[in-house]
């Protein structure tokens, strides 16, 4: 069976973009059609300045929301990255295979380093090297497919290069994974800036709908969403990105087609009203289940503990093999 690995980083509250773009498919498709692992990649949250208590809180919240969204621990493996030592054990070996130039070419590193430089600051070394940890996340499990957005494709390509290089130098050890871009996944943009993705980094902003936003908050954010010049509702992603984003959100929530939906509305107000109701309805069962799970924290903790044990059993033989292959003495 195909093995799939994917994860979420607890650097902010999970958003509607995370749900429609990835998590919904994980629950509806991936966990049933593959041997799937879903990970809270908390170590990646340490590459930037952070509040330790907030990282812990968001890690627990993210795990609870994944379960509330339909991930079934009887069908897939849900765990926290830092609970499985094999991730960091393998990461160092991959740093010894990667080159400085490869790391510095990563687009996200260059962008963040540039922004920090403009502010007179500097970035942490871990921000430069974390693609090796991301590669370890994937390679430790013999992953075949990694469902990612376009912004993460470069990291999966680096993972492939490191796997091939390690295999050629030290003997075949790793499967070479491939990035997948599910066609049914929605790309949700910021309601206040439709040229930017609805990401977790600005989760307090008016353009971001969080999975735990109350219905009144959702309605307020949608009704204040940026549109475009003109009054007609037309699906034109290039010329009218604001309206196109709204139509795509409605289509993702209702199973419709954005082009077809554009002919239904004569005003932005009517369109936004229906979007607010559709989003609220999509989030309602997730929020209800999240509330139930929060009332039973021992269950969530048990899922994460058992998930880590299962993940450890999968990863340890391969990581041990990598240690032997690269020339390290086995422990007695």
N, C-alpha and C positions, 0 to 999 in steps of 0.2 A: 504493500500500500504506500502511496505517495506520502511523504512526511512534509508537513507545513509548519513553519515557525514565524510568529510575528509578535510584536510587543507594543506597549504604550509606555511613554515616559511621564512620570509624575511631576512634571514641572508646572502644571496648571490643571484647572478643572476640565474634565472631558467635555467636549462640545458636540453640538449637532453635526458639525463637520466630521468629527471622529466617528460618530455613530453611523451616519448615512454613507460615509466614505469607506468604512472598514468594518466596524464592530458588528453591524447588522448582518453583513455577509458572513463574518466568522461564525455567527450563531446559526444562521439559516443554511449555510452551504458548507463552509470549510470543515467544521468539526464533524460533519456527517460523511464527507467524501474523502477525508484524509486522516492520517495519524497526526493530529494537530496539537501544537503546543502554543500557548499564549502566555506571555510573560510581562510582568510589571518591571520594566528595565530601570530600576531605581538607581543603579550605579551611574547611569548616564546623566541623572539629574545633578550629580555632583560636579560636573564639568564647568558649571557657572556658579556665581555667588548665590547662596541659597540659605534658607532658614531650616535647620534640621527638623524642627517640630513640624513644619509645613510639609516637608518631604515625606515624613512618616504618615502624616494625616492624609495627604493626597495619594500615597501608595495604597493605603487601606481603602480609601474611597474608590480609587480606580479598580481595585480587585472586586469590590462589592458591586460596582456598576457593570463590570464585565459579566458577573454572574446574573445580575438583574436583567441584563440584555439578552440572556438566553444561553450563555455558555454553560454546558452541562459537565461537571467534573467527572461524571460517570462515562462520558464520551470523549472528552479532550483533557489535556493537562493544563491547569492554570496554576501559576506559581510566581514567586518573586525572585528576580535575578540574583540578588545578594544572598539568598538562602542556598544557592548552589555554587560551591567554591570552584567548580570546574570552569566557570566563565572566566574568572580572573586567572586561574592557572593557565588556561589556553591563551588568554590574551597576551601574556608576556612572550610566549613562544612565537605568536604571530607578529609581535613587534620586532622580533629578531629576524623575521623573514621579510617584513615590509621595509621600504626605504623612506628616508626623510622627504624626498621629492614627492612620492605618492601621497603622503599625508598632507603635505602643504598644498597639493592641488585640489583637495576636497573643497567644493564650493562653499559649503556651510562654514568651514573653518575660515576661509578667506573673507567671507562676508562679515562674520562676527569679529574677526581680528581687525578688519578695517574699521568697523563701527567703534570698537573699543579704542583703537588708535586715534580716531577723530575726537574721542572724549578725553584723551590724554591718559588712558589706562592701558592695561595689558590683559591678555587672556591666560588662562591656566594651561599648563602643559597637557593636562588630561583632555582638553578640548582638541588639541592636535592629535593625540594618540587614540582617542576614543573609537575611531573607525576600526582599529584592531580589536577592541572589545566587542564592537558590534559584529565583526567577523567571527569572533569566538562564540558569541551567542548563537550564531547560525550553524557554524561548522561542528560544534560540539555534539550536535544531535543528528548528524547525517542528513541534514535538511535537503529536500529536493526543490521546494518552491518557497519563495518569500514574497507574499503579497505586499506591495509597497506603492506609495504614490510616486509621482515623477521626481519629487525632490530627494528621494532616497535611492533612486536607481544607481547613482554613482557609487554609493556605498556597497551595494550588492555586487557591482562589477569589480570593485576592489576585493571583496570577499572571494569572488571567483578566481581572481588573479593570485591571491595568496594561497588558495587551496591548490591550484595547479602548480605553483612554484614549490610549495612544500612537498607535494607528491613527487615532483620531478627530482628534487634534491635528496629527499630522505625516504622515499618509498611511498607507495600508495597508502594514504591514511584517511583522506577526506573525500566525501562526495562533493561534486562541484554543483552548487545550487544555481537556480535561475530566478530572476525577478519575474513576478507576474503582475499584470495590471488588469484586474477584473473589469470587464466592460459594464457590469451592472452597478459598479460603485459610483456614487455621486461625488463630484468635486464642488464643495460648498465654499463660497467666498464670503469675505467679511461684509456685513450688511452696510457698513459705513465706508468701506473701500473695496469695491467689487473687483479690483485688480489684485487683491491680496487674499491668500487663503485664510479661512476661518480657523485659526490655530489657537493652541492653549496659552501661548505666551502673553496674550492680551485678554485673558479670560474675564477681566472686570470691565472691559470696554463695552460700549453700546452696540458694537457691531458683532458681538460674539454671543451666541445662544448656548448656554451651558445645559448639560443634560438634567441638572437639578433645578433649573430656573422655574419659578412658579408661573402658572398660566398668565397672570397679569403682567409679569415681567416679560414673558415671551411676546405677548401682544404689543406691549409698548415698544420693544426693540424692533419688531417687524413693521409696525406702523411708522416708525421713524427711519426706516431703511432708505438709503440713497437710491434714487431712481435716475432718470436722465432727462435731458431737455425734450420737450414735446409731451403730448398727453396720450398718444396712442400706445397700446400695449403690443409691442412687436418683439419677437425673439431674434435678436441680432447680437450675438456674443461680442463681436468686434466693435460695432458702432454703438450698441446700447448695453454695456456690460451690467449695469445696475438692474435693469428689468430682466435681462437674461438670467442673472443669478436668482432672482425671485422666482421666475418660471421654473428653473431647474430644481429649486428647493421644493416647490409645490409638486412637480412631477415625481421627484424622489419619494415624497411622502405619500402620494396617492397612487403611484403606479402609472401615471399618465405620461404624455409626451409634451415636452416644453413648447414645441412648435404648434401642436394642436391646441394646447391650452391658451396660447397667445390670442387665438381668435375668439375666445369665450368672453374676454373681459373688455369693457369699454372705458374703464378708469383704473388708475393705480390704487385708489382706495378700496374698490371691490376686490381687486387681486390680493392686496395685503390682508384684508379681512379673512379671506379664505385660507391664505398661507398661515396666518396665526392660528386658526382653528385646526388646520391639518397638522402643524408642528406640535401643537398641544396634545392632539390625539395620539400622535406617534410616541411622544414622550410619556404619556400617562401610564401605560403598563410598566415601563422601565422604572418610573419614579415610585409606583406602588410596590413593586417587588423590592426596590432598593430600601424602602421604608421597612418592609418585613425583614430583610436581611440585617439591617442595622439593629433590629430588636433581638437578633440572635448572633452576636459577634463570635461566639464559640464555633458556630457552623462555618463562618468564613475563615476563621483561623485554622480550623481543621482541614478545609479544602486546600488552603495554601501549604499547610504542613505536608499533607499527603501528596500534593502536586510537586513539591520540592523533592520529596523522597523518590517519586517516580522519575522526575527529570534527572536526578542525580544518578539513578540506576542506568538511565539511557546514556548519559554523557560520560561517566567515569571510564568505562572501558576504552572509549575512543581517545579521550584525553590522555589516559595512561599510555596508550599505544603511541601517541604523538610524542610524549616525553621519551619513550624508549627510542623512537625513530630518530629524534634529533640528537641523541647521544647522551642522555642523562642516565645515571645509574638508578636502577629501581630500588625502592626502600626494602630493607630486609624484613 
